[in-house]
């Protein structure tokens, strides 16, 4: 039976490939390039046209193959662990449901800064599941703060708690600089949300986190 993370990955990959505006490997009959403009996050359209679905649908499409590959590989490596932790704490069915709820809600929560920052800017668009994937990474750090993590901008295996600090500092710094076209605020907010989600759900879990440090 396919895991929840694999199902999320399959759905995201299929929609992303169909929505690519160029270079899609999907059969022409299945290509839907119009989905890119229809599904991407746009704060102006969310406020002015009440297109609230964009706060979720943008996570199903990606800018290019590398963007899609990085997010889905990261979700693959961390997702099953986080789901299993929720299942241990809450039971099998409830744990899976809560894992999906965290992922989907993180898509919306991670856009909260940009939702207000760009509400009057019709030219600002964002795509990709990075905010939700950041939430999954930081939920994993919460459950196992000493796990070794190595990602692109920190290529050396690093304890989860230290990786988390460096990741948040990097996202905050890059967001303040505003020199690239990456949604660093979504990464930052998604990460914080993912760390706090288990704690809000079950405050007593803080002892599990602290005991592992």
Secondary structure, 3 states (H helix, E strand, C coil): CCCHHHHHHHHHHHHHHHHCCCCCCCCHHHCCCHHHHHHCECHHHHHHCCCCCHHHHHHHCCCCHHHHHHHHHHHHHHHHHHHHHHHHHHCHHHHHHHHHHHHHHHHHHCCHHHHHHCCCCCCCCECCCHHHHHHHHHHHHHHCCCCEEEECCEEEEEEHHHHHHHHHHHHHHHHHHCCCCCCHHHHHHHHHHHHHHHHHHCHHHHHHHHHCC
